[in-house]
Amino acid sequence: MLLAELMRQLSLGVFSNLSLGMEGKGTIDPEREEMVIHHVNQALRVLHMRFELVVENVFINTFANMTLYPLRPQNSYMNSYKVKGCKPFIQDPYGCPWEGRVIKILEVYDRFGVELPLNDKDKRLSVFTPQPDVLEIPMPWAGQNFSVTYQGLHRELVPGDMSQEINISAIMEPALMAYTAYGIYANMNTQEALVRSQEQMALYLSLVQQIESEDLASQSSANVGNRFQDKGFI
């Protein structure tokens, strides 16, 4: 779905009776476009935190005596110049700076493709996540390579480009619109808007509960089966 199509659906639907939605003419008031996109981004964030809609992997190289590896953009090789004294360890994909957007670490594999125990103190080779986006390797040595699979956020939408792609399945689109509408109505200082915001939140909760109960968000994860072979480690 393109951002332009989402704006059209919001205008024709939930905002059709508002000046914001140009009274249902299929466009959003240009002066309030940035505000609407802000709430769309908030809705995308909430959905991606609730469901594993983005599952990706990143490769890291370890250093001796360095046990904590925050999976944040400034720690990639191509981004590290932005932070004075940064010691990069994240490999950037295909020559592009790694963008991060990590919600939480899901799995960790060694260079042979063997999955390591995660947060299991009883396993000698276990690695840990002291924070959702920080990998702790208790006994690292220089030159180890790991593949980390993580749940990620949607790329943030920016104002001024209606051709931006919103990468969610059609089943998620009503929930996205409901949460967007909730956020906008909740910021309007009228009793009617408060009622509408509560209605949209109730609709959002109903939609996501249906998605969960019927497993409608089920999807294949990122193809990480050949994670190291593809990168040339083996």
PyRosetta script that sets phi, psi and omega in degrees:
from pyrosetta import init, pose_from_sequence

init()
pose = pose_from_sequence("MLLAELMRQLSLGVFSNLSLGMEGKGTIDPEREEMVIHHVNQALRVLHMRFELVVENVFINTFANMTLYPLRPQNSYMNSYKVKGCKPFIQDPYGCPWEGRVIKILEVYDRFGVELPLNDKDKRLSVFTPQPDVLEIPMPWAGQNFSVTYQGLHRELVPGDMSQEINISAIMEPALMAYTAYGIYANMNTQEALVRSQEQMALYLSLVQQIESEDLASQSSANVGNRFQDKGFI")
pose.set_psi(1, 130.8)
pose.set_omega(1, 175.2)
pose.set_phi(2, -82.4)
pose.set_psi(2, 153.3)
pose.set_omega(2, 177.7)
pose.set_phi(3, -57.8)
pose.set_psi(3, -36.8)
pose.set_omega(3, 178.6)
pose.set_phi(4, -59.3)
pose.set_psi(4, -40.2)
pose.set_omega(4, -179.9)
pose.set_phi(5, -69.3)
pose.set_psi(5, -38.8)
pose.set_omega(5, 176.6)
pose.set_phi(6, -61.3)
pose.set_psi(6, -44.9)
pose.set_omega(6, 178.8)
pose.set_phi(7, -60.9)
pose.set_psi(7, -40.1)
pose.set_omega(7, 178.8)
pose.set_phi(8, -63.2)
pose.set_psi(8, -43.8)
pose.set_omega(8, -179.3)
pose.set_phi(9, -66.7)
pose.set_psi(9, -38.4)
pose.set_omega(9, 177.0)
pose.set_phi(10, -64.1)
pose.set_psi(10, -41.7)
pose.set_omega(10, 179.8)
pose.set_phi(11, -64.7)
pose.set_psi(11, -43.9)
pose.set_omega(11, -178.2)
pose.set_phi(12, -75.7)
pose.set_psi(12, -21.0)
pose.set_omega(12, -175.1)
pose.set_phi(13, -106.7)
pose.set_psi(13, -102.7)
pose.set_omega(13, -168.8)
pose.set_phi(14, -66.8)
pose.set_psi(14, -23.2)
pose.set_omega(14, 179.4)
pose.set_phi(15, -107.1)
pose.set_psi(15, 17.6)
pose.set_omega(15, -174.4)
pose.set_phi(16, -66.3)
pose.set_psi(16, -22.1)
pose.set_omega(16, -179.7)
pose.set_phi(17, -100.9)
pose.set_psi(17, 13.2)
pose.set_omega(17, -178.6)
pose.set_phi(18, -115.7)
pose.set_psi(18, 150.5)
pose.set_omega(18, 173.2)
pose.set_phi(19, -63.0)
pose.set_psi(19, -29.9)
pose.set_omega(19, 175.3)
pose.set_phi(20, -52.7)
pose.set_psi(20, -42.1)
pose.set_omega(20, -179.7)
pose.set_phi(21, -93.5)
pose.set_psi(21, 16.2)
pose.set_omega(21, 178.6)
pose.set_phi(22, 54.3)
pose.set_psi(22, 36.7)
pose.set_omega(22, 178.5)
pose.set_phi(23, 52.9)
pose.set_psi(23, 40.3)
pose.set_omega(23, 173.7)
pose.set_phi(24, 78.6)
pose.set_psi(24, 26.4)
pose.set_omega(24, -179.5)
pose.set_phi(25, -88.1)
pose.set_psi(25, 2.3)
pose.set_omega(25, 176.1)
pose.set_phi(26, 92.5)
pose.set_psi(26, 6.8)
pose.set_omega(26, 177.9)
pose.set_phi(27, -136.2)
pose.set_psi(27, 161.3)
pose.set_omega(27, 176.8)
pose.set_phi(28, -101.2)
pose.set_psi(28, 142.2)
pose.set_omega(28, 176.8)
pose.set_phi(29, -51.8)
pose.set_psi(29, 118.8)
pose.set_omega(29, -176.4)
pose.set_phi(30, -55.4)
pose.set_psi(30, -31.9)
pose.set_omega(30, -178.8)
pose.set_phi(31, -70.8)
pose.set_psi(31, -18.5)
pose.set_omega(31, -179.9)
pose.set_phi(32, -115.8)
pose.set_psi(32, 12.2)
pose.set_omega(32, 179.6)
pose.set_phi(33, -61.6)
pose.set_psi(33, -44.2)
pose.set_omega(33, -178.8)
pose.set_phi(34, -61.6)
pose.set_psi(34, -39.6)
pose.set_omega(34, 179.0)
pose.set_phi(35, -64.7)
pose.set_psi(35, -42.6)
pose.set_omega(35, 178.9)
pose.set_phi(36, -63.9)
pose.set_psi(36, -43.3)
pose.set_omega(36, 179.7)
pose.set_phi(37, -63.1)
pose.set_psi(37, -35.7)
pose.set_omega(37, 175.1)
pose.set_phi(38, -56.8)
pose.set_psi(38, -45.4)
pose.set_omega(38, -178.4)
pose.set_phi(39, -73.1)
pose.set_psi(39, -30.4)
pose.set_omega(39, 173.1)
pose.set_phi(40, -63.0)
pose.set_psi(40, -43.7)
pose.set_omega(40, 177.8)
pose.set_phi(41, -61.7)
pose.set_psi(41, -39.4)
pose.set_omega(41, 177.2)
pose.set_phi(42, -63.1)
pose.set_psi(42, -41.6)
pose.set_omega(42, 179.1)
pose.set_phi(43, -64.6)
pose.set_psi(43, -41.4)
pose.set_omega(43, 177.8)
pose.set_phi(44, -63.0)
pose.set_psi(44, -40.6)
pose.set_omega(44, 179.4)
pose.set_phi(45, -61.3)
pose.set_psi(45, -46.1)
pose.set_omega(45, -179.0)
pose.set_phi(46, -62.8)
pose.set_psi(46, -44.2)
pose.set_omega(46, -179.5)
pose.set_phi(47, -65.5)
pose.set_psi(47, -40.3)
pose.set_omega(47, -178.4)
pose.set_phi(48, -73.5)
pose.set_psi(48, -22.9)
pose.set_omega(48, 174.6)
pose.set_phi(49, -79.1)
pose.set_psi(49, -28.3)
pose.set_omega(49, -179.2)
pose.set_phi(50, -83.8)
pose.set_psi(50, -36.5)
pose.set_omega(50, -177.7)
pose.set_phi(51, -121.3)
pose.set_psi(51, 150.1)
pose.set_omega(51, 177.0)
pose.set_phi(52, -83.7)
pose.set_psi(52, 75.8)
pose.set_omega(52, -177.4)
pose.set_phi(53, -86.3)
pose.set_psi(53, -26.4)
pose.set_omega(53, 176.1)
pose.set_phi(54, -123.6)
pose.set_psi(54, 115.1)
pose.set_omega(54, 176.1)
pose.set_phi(55, -124.6)
pose.set_psi(55, 115.1)
pose.set_omega(55, -176.2)
pose.set_phi(56, -132.7)
pose.set_psi(56, 171.5)
pose.set_omega(56, 175.0)
pose.set_phi(57, -131.4)
pose.set_psi(57, 153.8)
pose.set_omega(57, -179.8)
pose.set_phi(58, -135.8)
pose.set_psi(58, 150.2)
pose.set_omega(58, -178.0)
pose.set_phi(59, -106.5)
pose.set_psi(59, 135.2)
pose.set_omega(59, 178.9)
pose.set_phi(60, -126.0)
pose.set_psi(60, 152.0)
pose.set_omega(60, 175.3)
pose.set_phi(61, -116.0)
pose.set_psi(61, 132.6)
pose.set_omega(61, -173.3)
pose.set_phi(62, -94.9)
pose.set_psi(62, 163.6)
pose.set_omega(62, 175.9)
pose.set_phi(63, -122.4)
pose.set_psi(63, 150.0)
pose.set_omega(63, 175.7)
pose.set_phi(64, -63.1)
pose.set_psi(64, 138.9)
pose.set_omega(64, 176.1)
pose.set_phi(65, 66.6)
pose.set_psi(65, 11.5)
pose.set_omega(65, 174.7)
pose.set_phi(66, -112.9)
pose.set_psi(66, 110.5)
pose.set_omega(66, -172.6)
pose.set_phi(67, -99.3)
pose.set_psi(67, -23.4)
pose.set_omega(67, -175.6)
pose.set_phi(68, -106.1)
pose.set_psi(68, 130.8)
pose.set_omega(68, -177.1)
pose.set_phi(69, -129.7)
pose.set_psi(69, 91.8)
pose.set_omega(69, 177.9)
pose.set_phi(70, -70.6)
pose.set_psi(70, 125.4)
pose.set_omega(70, -179.0)
pose.set_phi(71, -86.9)
pose.set_psi(71, 77.6)
pose.set_omega(71, -177.8)
pose.set_phi(72, -130.8)
pose.set_psi(72, 149.7)
pose.set_omega(72, -172.0)
pose.set_phi(73, -53.8)
pose.set_psi(73, -36.5)
pose.set_omega(73, -176.1)
pose.set_phi(74, -65.4)
pose.set_psi(74, -12.0)
pose.set_omega(74, -179.1)
pose.set_phi(75, -96.5)
pose.set_psi(75, 7.7)
pose.set_omega(75, 175.1)
pose.set_phi(76, -88.3)
pose.set_psi(76, 158.4)
pose.set_omega(76, -176.0)
pose.set_phi(77, -60.8)
pose.set_psi(77, -39.8)
pose.set_omega(77, -176.0)
pose.set_phi(78, -80.3)
pose.set_psi(78, -16.9)
pose.set_omega(78, 179.9)
pose.set_phi(79, -101.2)
pose.set_psi(79, -14.7)
pose.set_omega(79, -169.2)
pose.set_phi(80, -64.1)
pose.set_psi(80, -24.5)
pose.set_omega(80, -179.2)
pose.set_phi(81, -63.2)
pose.set_psi(81, -18.9)
pose.set_omega(81, -178.2)
pose.set_phi(82, -75.5)
pose.set_psi(82, -16.8)
pose.set_omega(82, -176.8)
pose.set_phi(83, -121.1)
pose.set_psi(83, 117.6)
pose.set_omega(83, -177.5)
pose.set_phi(84, -62.7)
pose.set_psi(84, 130.3)
pose.set_omega(84, 177.0)
pose.set_phi(85, 79.0)
pose.set_psi(85, 8.0)
pose.set_omega(85, -178.5)
pose.set_phi(86, -70.1)
pose.set_psi(86, 139.4)
pose.set_omega(86, 178.8)
pose.set_phi(87, -109.1)
pose.set_psi(87, 95.6)
pose.set_omega(87, -171.4)
pose.set_phi(88, -72.1)
pose.set_psi(88, 147.7)
pose.set_omega(88, 178.1)
pose.set_phi(89, -143.4)
pose.set_psi(89, -3.5)
pose.set_omega(89, -178.3)
pose.set_phi(90, -98.5)
pose.set_psi(90, 130.0)
pose.set_omega(90, 178.3)
pose.set_phi(91, -82.0)
pose.set_psi(91, 129.8)
pose.set_omega(91, 178.2)
pose.set_phi(92, -79.0)
pose.set_psi(92, 139.2)
pose.set_omega(92, -176.7)
pose.set_phi(93, -81.0)
pose.set_psi(93, 128.6)
pose.set_omega(93, 170.2)
pose.set_phi(94, 52.6)
pose.set_psi(94, 37.4)
pose.set_omega(94, 175.0)
pose.set_phi(95, 76.7)
pose.set_psi(95, 7.4)
pose.set_omega(95, 178.6)
pose.set_phi(96, -108.8)
pose.set_psi(96, 143.3)
pose.set_omega(96, 177.4)
pose.set_phi(97, -59.0)
pose.set_psi(97, 133.1)
pose.set_omega(97, 179.3)
pose.set_phi(98, -68.3)
pose.set_psi(98, 132.2)
pose.set_omega(98, -173.9)
pose.set_phi(99, -93.3)
pose.set_psi(99, -16.0)
pose.set_omega(99, 177.7)
pose.set_phi(100, 77.3)
pose.set_psi(100, -117.2)
pose.set_omega(100, -177.2)
pose.set_phi(101, 64.3)
pose.set_psi(101, 39.4)
pose.set_omega(101, -178.6)
pose.set_phi(102, -80.9)
pose.set_psi(102, 127.9)
pose.set_omega(102, 173.0)
pose.set_phi(103, -89.4)
pose.set_psi(103, -53.4)
pose.set_omega(103, 177.5)
pose.set_phi(104, -158.8)
pose.set_psi(104, 154.4)
pose.set_omega(104, 178.4)
pose.set_phi(105, -82.1)
pose.set_psi(105, 132.6)
pose.set_omega(105, -177.4)
pose.set_phi(106, -104.9)
pose.set_psi(106, -44.0)
pose.set_omega(106, -175.4)
pose.set_phi(107, -148.5)
pose.set_psi(107, 154.9)
pose.set_omega(107, 176.7)
pose.set_phi(108, -136.0)
pose.set_psi(108, 134.6)
pose.set_omega(108, -178.7)
pose.set_phi(109, -124.6)
pose.set_psi(109, 144.6)
pose.set_omega(109, 174.8)
pose.set_phi(110, -82.6)
pose.set_psi(110, -178.3)
pose.set_omega(110, -173.1)
pose.set_phi(111, -67.2)
pose.set_psi(111, -15.0)
pose.set_omega(111, 178.6)
pose.set_phi(112, -94.5)
pose.set_psi(112, 4.0)
pose.set_omega(112, 179.9)
pose.set_phi(113, 82.8)
pose.set_psi(113, 13.0)
pose.set_omega(113, 179.4)
pose.set_phi(114, -87.7)
pose.set_psi(114, 126.9)
pose.set_omega(114, 179.3)
pose.set_phi(115, -72.4)
pose.set_psi(115, 133.2)
pose.set_omega(115, 180.0)
pose.set_phi(116, -94.2)
pose.set_psi(116, 148.7)
pose.set_omega(116, 173.3)
pose.set_phi(117, -59.5)
pose.set_psi(117, 144.7)
pose.set_omega(117, -177.8)
pose.set_phi(118, -121.6)
pose.set_psi(118, 122.7)
pose.set_omega(118, 178.7)
pose.set_phi(119, 57.3)
pose.set_psi(119, 40.6)
pose.set_omega(119, 179.2)
pose.set_phi(120, -121.3)
pose.set_psi(120, 99.5)
pose.set_omega(120, -175.8)
pose.set_phi(121, -66.1)
pose.set_psi(121, -18.0)
pose.set_omega(121, -179.3)
pose.set_phi(122, -84.5)
pose.set_psi(122, -8.0)
pose.set_omega(122, -179.2)
pose.set_phi(123, -104.8)
pose.set_psi(123, 128.2)
pose.set_omega(123, -174.6)
pose.set_phi(124, -62.3)
pose.set_psi(124, -35.5)
pose.set_omega(124, -176.0)
pose.set_phi(125, -94.3)
pose.set_psi(125, 11.3)
pose.set_omega(125, -176.7)
pose.set_phi(126, -66.9)
pose.set_psi(126, 144.1)
pose.set_omega(126, 169.2)
pose.set_phi(127, -110.6)
pose.set_psi(127, 168.1)
pose.set_omega(127, -169.7)
pose.set_phi(128, -136.2)
pose.set_psi(128, 163.2)
pose.set_omega(128, 176.6)
pose.set_phi(129, -127.0)
pose.set_psi(129, 84.0)
pose.set_omega(129, 179.0)
pose.set_phi(130, -62.8)
pose.set_psi(130, -25.0)
pose.set_omega(130, 168.9)
pose.set_phi(131, -132.7)
pose.set_psi(131, 156.8)
pose.set_omega(131, -175.6)
pose.set_phi(132, -54.8)
pose.set_psi(132, -32.4)
pose.set_omega(132, -177.6)
pose.set_phi(133, -111.8)
pose.set_psi(133, 21.6)
pose.set_omega(133, 178.9)
pose.set_phi(134, -122.4)
pose.set_psi(134, 126.8)
pose.set_omega(134, 176.9)
pose.set_phi(135, -99.5)
pose.set_psi(135, 128.6)
pose.set_omega(135, 176.1)
pose.set_phi(136, -108.2)
pose.set_psi(136, 123.3)
pose.set_omega(136, 177.2)
pose.set_phi(137, -113.7)
pose.set_psi(137, 104.7)
pose.set_omega(137, -170.1)
pose.set_phi(138, -61.5)
pose.set_psi(138, -35.8)
pose.set_omega(138, -175.3)
pose.set_phi(139, -129.0)
pose.set_psi(139, 69.6)
pose.set_omega(139, -179.2)
pose.set_phi(140, -83.5)
pose.set_psi(140, 158.9)
pose.set_omega(140, 166.6)
pose.set_phi(141, -138.0)
pose.set_psi(141, 162.8)
pose.set_omega(141, -172.5)
pose.set_phi(142, -62.1)
pose.set_psi(142, 134.8)
pose.set_omega(142, 173.0)
pose.set_phi(143, 89.6)
pose.set_psi(143, 3.1)
pose.set_omega(143, 173.7)
pose.set_phi(144, -68.4)
pose.set_psi(144, 147.8)
pose.set_omega(144, 177.8)
pose.set_phi(145, -122.0)
pose.set_psi(145, 133.9)
pose.set_omega(145, 179.2)
pose.set_phi(146, -132.1)
pose.set_psi(146, 149.3)
pose.set_omega(146, 171.4)
pose.set_phi(147, -109.6)
pose.set_psi(147, 126.9)
pose.set_omega(147, -177.4)
pose.set_phi(148, -114.8)
pose.set_psi(148, 120.9)
pose.set_omega(148, 175.9)
pose.set_phi(149, -94.7)
pose.set_psi(149, 132.3)
pose.set_omega(149, -175.5)
pose.set_phi(150, -139.2)
pose.set_psi(150, 156.0)
pose.set_omega(150, 170.9)
pose.set_phi(151, -86.6)
pose.set_psi(151, 129.7)
pose.set_omega(151, -174.0)
pose.set_phi(152, -122.7)
pose.set_psi(152, 169.3)
pose.set_omega(152, 177.2)
pose.set_phi(153, -90.9)
pose.set_psi(153, 159.8)
pose.set_omega(153, 171.9)
pose.set_phi(154, -69.8)
pose.set_psi(154, 146.8)
pose.set_omega(154, 174.5)
pose.set_phi(155, -61.4)
pose.set_psi(155, 134.3)
pose.set_omega(155, -176.4)
pose.set_phi(156, -67.8)
pose.set_psi(156, 134.2)
pose.set_omega(156, 177.4)
pose.set_phi(157, -80.5)
pose.set_psi(157, 146.8)
pose.set_omega(157, -179.9)
pose.set_phi(158, -121.9)
pose.set_psi(158, 148.8)
pose.set_omega(158, 179.3)
pose.set_phi(159, -66.1)
pose.set_psi(159, 152.7)
pose.set_omega(159, 172.5)
pose.set_phi(160, 97.2)
pose.set_psi(160, -4.6)
pose.set_omega(160, -179.4)
pose.set_phi(161, -135.2)
pose.set_psi(161, 96.8)
pose.set_omega(161, -178.0)
pose.set_phi(162, -77.9)
pose.set_psi(162, -4.2)
pose.set_omega(162, 179.9)
pose.set_phi(163, -89.1)
pose.set_psi(163, 2.4)
pose.set_omega(163, 179.3)
pose.set_phi(164, -64.5)
pose.set_psi(164, 139.8)
pose.set_omega(164, -178.6)
pose.set_phi(165, -88.5)
pose.set_psi(165, 133.6)
pose.set_omega(165, 172.0)
pose.set_phi(166, -102.1)
pose.set_psi(166, 108.0)
pose.set_omega(166, -171.0)
pose.set_phi(167, -91.1)
pose.set_psi(167, 72.7)
pose.set_omega(167, 171.8)
pose.set_phi(168, -132.0)
pose.set_psi(168, 157.3)
pose.set_omega(168, -179.7)
pose.set_phi(169, -73.7)
pose.set_psi(169, 159.8)
pose.set_omega(169, -179.4)
pose.set_phi(170, -58.3)
pose.set_psi(170, -30.6)
pose.set_omega(170, -177.8)
pose.set_phi(171, -66.1)
pose.set_psi(171, -23.1)
pose.set_omega(171, -178.8)
pose.set_phi(172, -89.9)
pose.set_psi(172, -14.8)
pose.set_omega(172, -172.4)
pose.set_phi(173, -61.9)
pose.set_psi(173, -43.4)
pose.set_omega(173, 177.3)
pose.set_phi(174, -60.5)
pose.set_psi(174, -38.1)
pose.set_omega(174, 178.4)
pose.set_phi(175, -67.0)
pose.set_psi(175, -38.6)
pose.set_omega(175, 177.1)
pose.set_phi(176, -60.8)
pose.set_psi(176, -45.0)
pose.set_omega(176, -179.2)
pose.set_phi(177, -69.1)
pose.set_psi(177, -38.0)
pose.set_omega(177, -179.7)
pose.set_phi(178, -64.6)
pose.set_psi(178, -43.4)
pose.set_omega(178, -179.3)
pose.set_phi(179, -70.7)
pose.set_psi(179, -35.4)
pose.set_omega(179, 175.7)
pose.set_phi(180, -61.1)
pose.set_psi(180, -46.4)
pose.set_omega(180, 179.3)
pose.set_phi(181, -63.8)
pose.set_psi(181, -40.3)
pose.set_omega(181, 176.5)
pose.set_phi(182, -56.0)
pose.set_psi(182, -48.3)
pose.set_omega(182, -178.0)
pose.set_phi(183, -61.6)
pose.set_psi(183, -39.1)
pose.set_omega(183, -178.2)
pose.set_phi(184, -73.0)
pose.set_psi(184, -46.5)
pose.set_omega(184, 178.9)
pose.set_phi(185, -64.2)
pose.set_psi(185, -35.1)
pose.set_omega(185, -178.5)
pose.set_phi(186, -64.7)
pose.set_psi(186, -20.9)
pose.set_omega(186, 179.9)
pose.set_phi(187, -95.7)
pose.set_psi(187, 4.4)
pose.set_omega(187, 176.0)
pose.set_phi(188, -94.4)
pose.set_psi(188, 134.8)
pose.set_omega(188, -172.0)
pose.set_phi(189, -93.1)
pose.set_psi(189, 57.8)
pose.set_omega(189, 175.3)
pose.set_phi(190, -138.0)
pose.set_psi(190, 156.5)
pose.set_omega(190, 178.8)
pose.set_phi(191, -65.7)
pose.set_psi(191, -39.3)
pose.set_omega(191, 179.2)
pose.set_phi(192, -62.5)
pose.set_psi(192, -41.1)
pose.set_omega(192, 179.2)
pose.set_phi(193, -65.8)
pose.set_psi(193, -36.9)
pose.set_omega(193, 177.7)
pose.set_phi(194, -61.5)
pose.set_psi(194, -43.4)
pose.set_omega(194, 177.9)
pose.set_phi(195, -62.0)
pose.set_psi(195, -44.3)
pose.set_omega(195, -179.8)
pose.set_phi(196, -64.2)
pose.set_psi(196, -37.5)
pose.set_omega(196, 178.7)
pose.set_phi(197, -64.8)
pose.set_psi(197, -40.3)
pose.set_omega(197, 178.1)
pose.set_phi(198, -65.5)
pose.set_psi(198, -37.6)
pose.set_omega(198, 176.9)
pose.set_phi(199, -63.3)
pose.set_psi(199, -43.2)
pose.set_omega(199, -178.7)
pose.set_phi(200, -69.4)
pose.set_psi(200, -35.9)
pose.set_omega(200, 176.1)
pose.set_phi(201, -65.8)
pose.set_psi(201, -41.7)
pose.set_omega(201, 177.9)
pose.set_phi(202, -61.9)
pose.set_psi(202, -40.4)
pose.set_omega(202, 177.8)
pose.set_phi(203, -64.7)
pose.set_psi(203, -44.6)
pose.set_omega(203, 178.4)
pose.set_phi(204, -58.0)
pose.set_psi(204, -48.2)
pose.set_omega(204, -178.6)
pose.set_phi(205, -63.0)
pose.set_psi(205, -39.7)
pose.set_omega(205, 177.6)
pose.set_phi(206, -62.7)
pose.set_psi(206, -41.8)
pose.set_omega(206, -178.7)
pose.set_phi(207, -66.8)
pose.set_psi(207, -45.5)
pose.set_omega(207, -177.5)
pose.set_phi(208, -70.9)
pose.set_psi(208, -32.0)
pose.set_omega(208, 176.5)
pose.set_phi(209, -66.6)
pose.set_psi(209, -37.0)
pose.set_omega(209, 175.9)
pose.set_phi(210, -66.1)
pose.set_psi(210, -43.0)
pose.set_omega(210, 178.9)
pose.set_phi(211, -59.8)
pose.set_psi(211, -42.0)
pose.set_omega(211, 180.0)
pose.set_phi(212, -70.2)
pose.set_psi(212, -46.1)
pose.set_omega(212, -175.2)
pose.set_phi(213, -66.9)
pose.set_psi(213, -31.9)
pose.set_omega(213, -179.7)
pose.set_phi(214, -100.1)
pose.set_psi(214, 5.6)
pose.set_omega(214, 179.0)
pose.set_phi(215, 53.5)
pose.set_psi(215, 41.6)
pose.set_omega(215, -177.1)
pose.set_phi(216, -76.3)
pose.set_psi(216, -15.4)
pose.set_omega(216, 179.8)
pose.set_phi(217, -89.1)
pose.set_psi(217, 1.1)
pose.set_omega(217, -178.6)
pose.set_phi(218, -58.1)
pose.set_psi(218, 130.6)
pose.set_omega(218, -178.8)
pose.set_phi(219, -153.4)
pose.set_psi(219, 159.6)
pose.set_omega(219, 177.2)
pose.set_phi(220, -74.8)
pose.set_psi(220, 138.3)
pose.set_omega(220, 179.2)
pose.set_phi(221, -73.2)
pose.set_psi(221, 171.8)
pose.set_omega(221, 175.8)
pose.set_phi(222, -56.9)
pose.set_psi(222, 146.1)
pose.set_omega(222, -178.9)
pose.set_phi(223, -74.5)
pose.set_psi(223, 96.6)
pose.set_omega(223, -177.9)
pose.set_phi(224, -114.7)
pose.set_psi(224, 11.5)
pose.set_omega(224, -177.1)
pose.set_phi(225, -63.1)
pose.set_psi(225, -33.0)
pose.set_omega(225, 179.7)
pose.set_phi(226, -113.4)
pose.set_psi(226, 39.0)
pose.set_omega(226, -170.7)
pose.set_phi(227, -55.9)
pose.set_psi(227, -42.3)
pose.set_omega(227, -178.0)
pose.set_phi(228, -88.5)
pose.set_psi(228, -34.3)
pose.set_omega(228, 176.5)
pose.set_phi(229, -59.0)
pose.set_psi(229, -41.5)
pose.set_omega(229, -178.4)
pose.set_phi(230, -65.6)
pose.set_psi(230, -30.1)
pose.set_omega(230, -177.8)
pose.set_phi(231, -91.1)
pose.set_psi(231, -3.5)
pose.set_omega(231, 176.0)
pose.set_phi(232, 86.5)
pose.set_psi(232, 18.4)
pose.set_omega(232, 178.9)
pose.set_phi(233, -78.0)
pose.set_psi(233, -25.0)
pose.set_omega(233, -179.5)
pose.set_phi(234, -121.4)
pose.dump_pdb("model.pdb")
